[in-house]
Amino acid sequence: MTTLHQEHPAHDHTHSPDCGHQAVPHGDHVDYAHNGHLHTPHDGHYDECEPSGHVTHEGHDHQHGENCGHDAVLHGDHVDYVHDGHRHAAHDGHWDDH
């Protein structure tokens, strides 16, 4: 899965563990959920941290939902669930890695 490097313009808020936005572990960094999308600090600015392409999470028997025990993150028009350092999103009867 490739992550796009798209700078988030004019972002004057500083994200941190105490900034009020949900911190989301994502591989080797932390994203911050903000207005339905995810930001990550990068070289003095923030990037939109969005996957490109469609990556199915294979062999995922667990069903995410309101009481599944994983953090839910609003992401655009759906909810992702933080699981093992990445996010899962329901898609056509399976879970995608986000």
Secondary structure, DSSP 8 states (H G I E B T S, - for coil): -EE--EE-TT------TTSSS-EEEETTEEEEEETTEEEEEETTEEEE--EES--B-TT-----STTSSS-EEEETTEEEEEETTEEEEEETTEEEE-
